[in-house]
């Protein structure tokens, strides 16, 4: 018996193993690239993408479910996809124009896109719909703190304390508002 057929059989098996190894390596590197965030593998991004897929599947069965659409928008926003978050929050508002959480979250998208006036209007709409919604007050205050000066050197920082006073009048027991007021009052005057 000669060694030729045996060697050929071994070479074919090694090629199969090499092809499998390359395939596994390509899949692992592809997944790592897909979930690579800020210099490290992000399990958070992986979970967000799973939630997005789950929500999109659920919305195929219930396309008008505002709660599911809102949750999808929150996941898009958390994953950093502002365009899809904007579209999704707009979809919520098409279904339910009185959804103050969607208005607030839309304000966050506008703020992150440096559209300060639209962000302000969205936060104020959320507060018009629910004057006790504390995240909108806090977002509005943060917006005023970061609002750039206009051509006359004016900014919106002078609106921070009145906004916090209004929030505290409606929510006097809220510790977060109280602490925020203390911080801004100390550093503004």
C-alpha positions, 0 to 999 in steps of 0.5 A, a space after each residue: 500500500 502506498 502513502 499517496 492516497 492516505 496523504 491526499 485524504 489527510 490533506 483534504 481533511 486539513 483543508 476542511 478544518 482550515 475552511 471551518 476555522 476561517 469561517 468561524 474567525 470571520 463570524 467572530 470578527 464580524 460580530 466583534 465589529 458589529 458590537 465594537 463601541 469606543 474601543 471595546 466589545 459592547 454587550 450593551 449594544 448586543 442587547 439593544 440590537 436584540 431588543 430592537 429585533 424583538 420590538 420590530 417583530 412585535 410591531 409587525 403584529 401590532 403596528 399601531 401599538 404606541 407603547 411598543 413604538 416608544 420602546 423601540 425609539 428608546 432602544 434606537 436612541 440608546 444605540 446612538 441611531 438618532 435618525 431612527 429614534 427621531 422617526 420612531 418618536 414621530 411615529 408614536 406622536 402620529 398614533 398618540 399626539 399627547 404622549 408626553 414621554 415621546 415629546 420629551 424623548 424627541 427633545 433629546 434627539 433635537 438636543 443631540 442634533 444641536 437643534 436647540 429651539 426645536 428641543 425646547 419646543 418639544 420639552 415644553 410640549 411635554 410639560 404642557 401635556 404633563 406639568 409634573 413630568 420631571 425629566 422634561 424640566 431637567 432636560 430643559 434646564 440642561 438645554 438652557 445650560 448648554 445653549 450657545 450664546 447668540 450674536 448679541 452675547 446672550 444665552 439662556 442660562 437666566 432661564 434655568 432658575 425660573 424653570 426650576 422654581 416652576 418645577 419645584 412649585 408643582 413637585 415640592 417633595 422631589 429631591 432631584 429637583 431640590 438638589 438641582 436647584 441648590 447646585 444651579 443657585 450656588 453656581 449661578 449667583 
